[in-house]
Amino acid sequence: MSAWANAFVGIPFAPFGRDRLGADCWGLACIVYAEARGITLPAYLGYGGVDEHAEIDALIAGAEGSPLWLCRTGEARPFDIAVFRRGRLATHLGIVIRPGMMLHMVDEDRAKIETYGTGRWGNRLVGHFHWAGA
């Protein structure tokens, strides 16, 4: 396991959260990138609420089309963003620790480390994306 990931386990969930006091799944990515990589990610607060999945899906689709995010071909690498469907829409993400293992915000609980190659996330993976400047 990577030591950097353990430093973020336990951050509590908070809708629209972007700091260690609480974060949603994108907020967790913002915290990880800022603290572990020195990269400030866009806040992406353009959605109305975490329950508005169609808006989150559109936001993720927009980020996928952005020159800031590149689709990872081949094996995922640490700090890639793994995007997942919930139902028909891409509304969740995790930060790759190593292929098949991610740090993510689990529902409305806390940041945890979980496998994603199999189990409940295995068939929901949309793809891996990496920050163009990294």
Z-matrix of the N, CA and C atoms (Angstrom, degrees):
N
C 1 1.457
C 2 1.520 1 108.94
N 3 1.288 2 116.32 1 147.05
C 4 1.458 3 120.88 2 179.66
C 5 1.519 4 110.28 3 -86.03
N 6 1.323 5 115.55 4 132.66
C 7 1.465 6 120.84 5 -178.75
C 8 1.526 7 111.33 6 -60.62
N 9 1.328 8 117.64 7 -33.81
C 10 1.465 9 118.95 8 -178.55
C 11 1.526 10 111.05 9 -59.55
N 12 1.319 11 117.82 10 -37.62
C 13 1.463 12 120.72 11 -177.30
C 14 1.526 13 111.53 12 -67.97
N 15 1.320 14 116.73 13 -39.68
C 16 1.461 15 120.40 14 -178.81
C 17 1.522 16 111.88 15 -60.59
N 18 1.314 17 117.38 16 -28.32
C 19 1.467 18 121.31 17 -178.88
C 20 1.530 19 112.54 18 -66.77
N 21 1.335 20 118.15 19 -13.86
C 22 1.465 21 121.54 20 -176.65
C 23 1.527 22 113.27 21 -110.99
N 24 1.320 23 116.54 22 -8.01
C 25 1.461 24 120.78 23 178.59
C 26 1.523 25 108.72 24 -63.42
N 27 1.323 26 115.49 25 134.40
C 28 1.459 27 120.44 26 176.49
C 29 1.514 28 115.42 27 98.62
N 30 1.333 29 118.20 28 -8.26
C 31 1.467 30 118.94 29 175.59
C 32 1.523 31 107.23 30 -59.64
N 33 1.340 32 118.27 31 128.85
C 34 1.466 33 119.73 32 -176.54
C 35 1.530 34 112.99 33 -75.24
N 36 1.327 35 114.82 34 156.60
C 37 1.454 36 121.23 35 176.61
C 38 1.523 37 110.29 36 -74.54
N 39 1.326 38 115.69 37 140.07
C 40 1.463 39 122.91 38 169.75
C 41 1.525 40 107.38 39 -152.76
N 42 1.351 41 117.81 40 126.99
C 43 1.464 42 119.50 41 177.63
C 44 1.526 43 109.95 42 -56.81
N 45 1.302 44 116.80 43 133.74
C 46 1.472 45 123.61 44 -179.75
C 47 1.527 46 113.36 45 65.19
N 48 1.335 47 118.33 46 7.79
C 49 1.462 48 121.10 47 -178.15
C 50 1.517 49 112.00 48 -67.30
N 51 1.317 50 116.04 49 139.33
C 52 1.464 51 121.82 50 -179.16
C 53 1.528 52 111.78 51 -133.59
N 54 1.345 53 117.06 52 23.82
C 55 1.462 54 119.71 53 177.70
C 56 1.526 55 109.44 54 -148.44
N 57 1.316 56 116.39 55 178.29
C 58 1.465 57 121.51 56 -175.46
C 59 1.525 58 113.90 57 -66.95
N 60 1.322 59 117.71 58 -13.50
C 61 1.463 60 119.88 59 176.56
C 62 1.525 61 111.04 60 -72.98
N 63 1.325 62 116.71 61 -20.82
C 64 1.456 63 122.07 62 177.87
C 65 1.509 64 110.69 63 168.40
N 66 1.323 65 116.05 64 145.67
C 67 1.465 66 120.95 65 -176.80
C 68 1.520 67 110.50 66 -152.38
N 69 1.337 68 115.10 67 155.13
C 70 1.453 69 120.57 68 166.85
C 71 1.530 70 106.18 69 -94.38
N 72 1.319 71 118.48 70 -172.02
C 73 1.473 72 118.07 71 -175.13
C 74 1.523 73 112.02 72 -64.55
N 75 1.334 74 118.48 73 -38.61
C 76 1.461 75 119.48 74 177.81
C 77 1.531 76 110.35 75 -71.27
N 78 1.311 77 116.52 76 -37.77
C 79 1.458 78 120.17 77 177.01
C 80 1.512 79 111.63 78 -58.72
N 81 1.329 80 116.53 79 -39.18
C 82 1.463 81 120.31 80 176.91
C 83 1.525 82 110.23 81 -61.64
N 84 1.333 83 116.96 82 -42.47
C 85 1.467 84 120.30 83 177.47
C 86 1.531 85 110.38 84 -61.15
N 87 1.332 86 116.96 85 -41.17
C 88 1.468 87 120.88 86 178.41
C 89 1.518 88 111.27 87 -60.80
N 90 1.329 89 117.05 88 -43.39
C 91 1.460 90 121.58 89 -179.99
C 92 1.525 91 110.40 90 -64.81
N 93 1.324 92 116.73 91 -47.36
C 94 1.466 93 121.06 92 -179.17
C 95 1.523 94 110.67 93 -60.50
N 96 1.317 95 117.11 94 -48.55
C 97 1.463 96 119.64 95 -178.85
C 98 1.525 97 111.62 96 -62.86
N 99 1.323 98 117.24 97 -40.68
C 100 1.475 99 120.29 98 -179.46
C 101 1.524 100 111.44 99 -66.13
N 102 1.319 101 116.51 100 -48.64
C 103 1.462 102 119.89 101 -173.60
C 104 1.521 103 113.85 102 -80.30
N 105 1.330 104 117.42 103 -38.48
C 106 1.460 105 120.30 104 -175.40
C 107 1.524 106 113.47 105 -92.08
N 108 1.342 107 117.14 106 -21.84
C 109 1.461 108 119.28 107 -174.81
C 110 1.519 109 113.97 108 -126.60
N 111 1.333 110 117.10 109 -8.78
C 112 1.464 111 119.93 110 -178.99
C 113 1.518 112 113.19 111 70.29
N 114 1.338 113 117.11 112 26.56
C 115 1.460 114 122.74 113 -177.80
C 116 1.523 115 108.97 114 -113.90
N 117 1.326 116 116.81 115 127.33
C 118 1.458 117 121.28 116 176.21
C 119 1.520 118 108.63 117 -93.47
N 120 1.317 119 115.88 118 113.23
C 121 1.459 120 121.18 119 178.50
C 122 1.522 121 109.83 120 -85.90
N 123 1.334 122 117.69 121 155.11
C 124 1.467 123 120.01 122 174.08
C 125 1.529 124 109.85 123 -60.28
N 126 1.320 125 117.50 124 144.58
C 127 1.464 126 121.49 125 -177.27
C 128 1.524 127 112.29 126 -70.17
N 129 1.345 128 117.99 127 -28.08
C 130 1.465 129 122.60 128 -178.90
C 131 1.527 130 111.55 129 47.83
N 132 1.289 131 116.44 130 55.87
C 133 1.460 132 120.26 131 177.51
C 134 1.526 133 111.61 132 -96.35
N 135 1.317 134 117.36 133 26.45
C 136 1.450 135 121.47 134 -175.59
C 137 1.510 136 115.15 135 -84.08
N 138 1.315 137 117.34 136 13.78
C 139 1.462 138 118.17 137 177.52
C 140 1.519 139 109.01 138 -112.56
N 141 1.339 140 116.03 139 157.13
C 142 1.454 141 121.19 140 -172.64
C 143 1.506 142 115.14 141 -80.38
N 144 1.312 143 117.83 142 -26.86
C 145 1.450 144 120.29 143 -179.22
C 146 1.512 145 109.90 144 -179.26
N 147 1.308 146 116.60 145 157.76
C 148 1.459 147 119.34 146 -175.89
C 149 1.521 148 112.57 147 -65.03
N 150 1.323 149 118.61 148 -17.37
C 151 1.461 150 121.10 149 177.68
C 152 1.526 151 112.82 150 -85.04
N 153 1.295 152 118.90 151 -7.37
C 154 1.461 153 122.31 152 -178.70
C 155 1.523 154 109.35 153 -91.65
N 156 1.323 155 114.45 154 74.41
C 157 1.461 156 121.61 155 -171.06
C 158 1.515 157 114.08 156 -62.10
N 159 1.309 158 119.03 157 -34.76
C 160 1.464 159 120.23 158 179.40
C 161 1.527 160 110.66 159 -63.02
N 162 1.323 161 117.34 160 -38.29
C 163 1.465 162 120.38 161 178.17
C 164 1.523 163 110.81 162 -68.57
N 165 1.320 164 117.17 163 -39.83
C 166 1.465 165 120.39 164 178.24
C 167 1.522 166 109.62 165 -64.89
N 168 1.343 167 116.88 166 -42.17
C 169 1.461 168 121.35 167 177.93
C 170 1.528 169 110.60 168 -59.11
N 171 1.326 170 116.96 169 -44.81
C 172 1.469 171 120.90 170 179.17
C 173 1.525 172 110.79 171 -64.58
N 174 1.309 173 116.63 172 -37.80
C 175 1.459 174 120.94 173 177.84
C 176 1.527 175 110.77 174 -63.49
N 177 1.329 176 116.92 175 -45.07
C 178 1.465 177 120.98 176 178.10
C 179 1.518 178 110.11 177 -64.45
N 180 1.324 179 117.44 178 -42.68
C 181 1.463 180 120.64 179 178.56
C 182 1.528 181 110.51 180 -61.16
N 183 1.327 182 116.85 181 -39.13
C 184 1.462 183 120.38 182 177.34
C 185 1.515 184 111.87 183 -64.89
N 186 1.322 185 116.87 184 -39.69
C 187 1.463 186 120.90 185 178.28
C 188 1.522 187 110.48 186 -66.91
N 189 1.335 188 116.63 187 -37.09
C 190 1.459 189 120.20 188 177.83
C 191 1.521 190 111.15 189 -61.69
N 192 1.321 191 116.78 190 -33.84
C 193 1.455 192 120.96 191 -179.98
C 194 1.516 193 113.29 192 -85.56
N 195 1.315 194 116.93 193 -3.29
C 196 1.461 195 122.27 194 -177.81
C 197 1.521 196 110.88 195 -78.61
N 198 1.328 197 117.52 196 146.29
C 199 1.465 198 119.13 197 174.80
C 200 1.530 199 112.14 198 -69.75
N 201 1.340 200 117.69 199 -8.44
C 202 1.463 201 120.84 200 178.58
C 203 1.525 202 112.29 201 -78.16
N 204 1.335 203 116.68 202 -22.82
C 205 1.459 204 121.74 203 -178.28
C 206 1.511 205 110.26 204 -120.22
N 207 1.304 206 117.04 205 129.76
C 208 1.452 207 122.46 206 -179.91
C 209 1.521 208 109.45 207 -116.31
N 210 1.320 209 115.60 208 138.33
C 211 1.458 210 120.46 209 177.33
C 212 1.523 211 108.47 210 -69.37
N 213 1.308 212 116.45 211 130.39
C 214 1.464 213 121.49 212 179.08
C 215 1.520 214 108.23 213 -83.15
N 216 1.298 215 116.35 214 121.20
C 217 1.456 216 120.24 215 172.78
C 218 1.523 217 106.62 216 -98.18
N 219 1.293 218 116.09 217 142.37
C 220 1.457 219 119.74 218 -175.80
C 221 1.519 220 110.82 219 85.93
N 222 1.303 221 115.35 220 -161.25
C 223 1.462 222 121.58 221 -174.36
C 224 1.527 223 112.59 222 -69.47
N 225 1.330 224 115.14 223 139.04
C 226 1.466 225 120.67 224 177.16
C 227 1.517 226 110.17 225 -62.88
N 228 1.326 227 115.00 226 153.07
C 229 1.467 228 121.59 227 179.01
C 230 1.522 229 109.45 228 -123.83
N 231 1.335 230 116.55 229 158.55
C 232 1.462 231 118.79 230 176.70
C 233 1.532 232 111.32 231 -52.69
N 234 1.308 233 115.01 232 139.51
C 235 1.465 234 126.13 233 -179.91
C 236 1.527 235 113.81 234 78.60
N 237 1.333 236 118.92 235 -2.71
C 238 1.469 237 118.94 236 170.12
C 239 1.526 238 107.98 237 -62.41
N 240 1.305 239 115.69 238 155.10
C 241 1.456 240 121.52 239 175.34
C 242 1.528 241 107.44 240 -100.09
N 243 1.333 242 116.13 241 119.72
C 244 1.463 243 122.08 242 176.36
C 245 1.531 244 107.33 243 -94.31
N 246 1.318 245 116.60 244 124.17
C 247 1.464 246 122.12 245 -177.27
C 248 1.527 247 108.79 246 -105.65
N 249 1.338 248 115.42 247 136.60
C 250 1.460 249 122.14 248 -175.83
C 251 1.516 250 112.56 249 -127.61
N 252 1.323 251 115.00 250 148.58
C 253 1.456 252 122.00 251 172.79
C 254 1.523 253 108.77 252 -85.57
N 255 1.306 254 114.80 253 144.97
C 256 1.465 255 122.31 254 164.99
C 257 1.516 256 103.63 255 -122.58
N 258 1.306 257 116.19 256 107.07
C 259 1.464 258 119.71 257 -169.53
C 260 1.522 259 107.57 258 74.63
N 261 1.324 260 116.43 259 -133.07
C 262 1.473 261 120.72 260 -178.92
C 263 1.517 262 112.80 261 -89.14
N 264 1.328 263 118.25 262 -10.46
C 265 1.458 264 121.50 263 -171.13
C 266 1.526 265 112.37 264 -110.34
N 267 1.314 266 115.47 265 144.05
C 268 1.467 267 121.36 266 175.72
C 269 1.528 268 107.78 267 -81.50
N 270 1.331 269 116.63 268 105.63
C 271 1.458 270 119.68 269 -174.57
C 272 1.522 271 113.65 270 -134.24
N 273 1.328 272 117.99 271 10.03
C 274 1.460 273 119.64 272 -178.54
C 275 1.521 274 109.65 273 -140.73
N 276 1.317 275 115.39 274 151.54
C 277 1.454 276 119.56 275 176.56
C 278 1.513 277 110.51 276 -146.17
N 279 1.316 278 113.29 277 159.68
C 280 1.451 279 121.76 278 175.09
C 281 1.509 280 109.22 279 -137.77
N 282 1.313 281 116.36 280 163.34
C 283 1.455 282 121.65 281 178.83
C 284 1.530 283 106.81 282 -102.31
N 285 1.323 284 116.79 283 122.53
C 286 1.461 285 121.79 284 -176.49
C 287 1.528 286 109.92 285 -67.60
N 288 1.317 287 115.16 286 130.42
C 289 1.463 288 122.17 287 172.67
C 290 1.524 289 107.99 288 -92.94
N 291 1.311 290 114.71 289 -47.30
C 292 1.468 291 124.45 290 173.00
C 293 1.519 292 105.47 291 -156.06
N 294 1.320 293 119.25 292 164.70
C 295 1.466 294 118.81 293 -178.63
C 296 1.536 295 111.30 294 -51.67
N 297 1.322 296 115.32 295 126.70
C 298 1.449 297 121.08 296 178.86
C 299 1.517 298 115.88 297 86.16
N 300 1.320 299 118.22 298 -2.08
C 301 1.468 300 122.29 299 -179.02
C 302 1.518 301 108.56 300 -131.98
N 303 1.351 302 116.14 301 132.05
C 304 1.459 303 119.49 302 -177.38
C 305 1.524 304 111.69 303 -137.25
N 306 1.310 305 114.17 304 159.41
C 307 1.455 306 124.57 305 168.19
C 308 1.518 307 104.75 306 -103.42
N 309 1.336 308 117.08 307 129.12
C 310 1.465 309 118.07 308 179.56
C 311 1.517 310 110.04 309 -156.24
N 312 1.308 311 114.60 310 167.46
C 313 1.453 312 121.96 311 177.96
C 314 1.523 313 106.79 312 -89.80
N 315 1.294 314 116.94 313 115.15
C 316 1.451 315 121.89 314 -176.15
C 317 1.520 316 109.17 315 -87.72
N 318 1.325 317 114.55 316 111.32
C 319 1.463 318 121.31 317 178.55
C 320 1.528 319 110.37 318 45.70
N 321 1.303 320 117.68 319 -127.08
C 322 1.465 321 120.13 320 -179.87
C 323 1.519 322 109.05 321 -113.26
N 324 1.329 323 116.33 322 48.65
C 325 1.453 324 122.48 323 -175.80
C 326 1.526 325 109.73 324 -116.01
N 327 1.310 326 117.20 325 -105.16
C 328 1.467 327 123.79 326 -177.46
C 329 1.520 328 109.31 327 -144.61
N 330 1.317 329 115.73 328 162.62
C 331 1.463 330 120.50 329 176.65
C 332 1.523 331 109.08 330 -66.62
N 333 1.344 332 114.91 331 133.23
C 334 1.460 333 121.25 332 -177.44
C 335 1.518 334 109.73 333 -140.42
N 336 1.310 335 114.60 334 163.39
C 337 1.461 336 121.91 335 173.89
C 338 1.517 337 107.30 336 -100.53
N 339 1.333 338 115.76 337 133.93
C 340 1.462 339 120.37 338 -176.13
C 341 1.524 340 109.50 339 -150.64
N 342 1.315 341 116.24 340 150.73
C 343 1.462 342 119.80 341 173.34
C 344 1.524 343 108.82 342 -76.91
N 345 1.317 344 115.57 343 152.45
C 346 1.463 345 118.25 344 178.00
C 347 1.516 346 113.63 345 -134.43
N 348 1.296 347 119.05 346 1.58
C 349 1.458 348 120.90 347 178.77
C 350 1.520 349 112.67 348 -76.65
N 351 1.324 350 115.79 349 -23.25
C 352 1.457 351 122.30 350 179.13
C 353 1.532 352 107.63 351 -137.17
N 354 1.312 353 116.57 352 -172.43
C 355 1.457 354 119.91 353 177.51
C 356 1.517 355 112.14 354 70.10
N 357 1.319 356 115.63 355 -152.34
C 358 1.469 357 119.49 356 -172.60
C 359 1.517 358 114.09 357 -66.06
N 360 1.317 359 119.16 358 -21.24
C 361 1.463 360 121.16 359 -179.76
C 362 1.530 361 113.43 360 -98.31
N 363 1.314 362 117.32 361 -15.68
C 364 1.454 363 121.82 362 -173.07
C 365 1.519 364 115.63 363 -54.04
N 366 1.322 365 117.43 364 -43.17
C 367 1.472 366 119.68 365 -177.83
C 368 1.523 367 112.71 366 -96.11
N 369 1.317 368 117.69 367 7.88
C 370 1.469 369 121.19 368 -178.62
C 371 1.524 370 113.50 369 -105.12
N 372 1.309 371 117.85 370 -5.91
C 373 1.467 372 121.53 371 -176.06
C 374 1.523 373 111.11 372 -64.35
N 375 1.332 374 116.32 373 124.58
C 376 1.461 375 123.06 374 176.62
C 377 1.529 376 109.24 375 -88.13
N 378 1.326 377 116.38 376 -42.53
C 379 1.455 378 120.81 377 179.76
C 380 1.509 379 110.95 378 167.08
N 381 1.334 380 114.11 379 176.17
C 382 1.463 381 122.07 380 177.35
C 383 1.525 382 108.80 381 -111.59
N 384 1.321 383 115.98 382 141.59
C 385 1.457 384 121.32 383 -178.77
C 386 1.512 385 108.74 384 -134.00
N 387 1.331 386 114.66 385 146.68
C 388 1.471 387 118.18 386 177.71
C 389 1.521 388 110.06 387 -128.83
N 390 1.303 389 114.46 388 150.41
C 391 1.454 390 123.22 389 -179.46
C 392 1.519 391 108.76 390 -65.89
N 393 1.297 392 117.87 391 126.49
C 394 1.468 393 122.20 392 -174.12
C 395 1.519 394 112.72 393 -60.96
N 396 1.326 395 117.32 394 -30.83
C 397 1.467 396 120.20 395 -177.41
C 398 1.514 397 114.22 396 -85.21
N 399 1.331 398 117.06 397 0.72
C 400 1.475 399 119.22 398 -176.51
C 401 1.508 400 111.95 399 -108.94
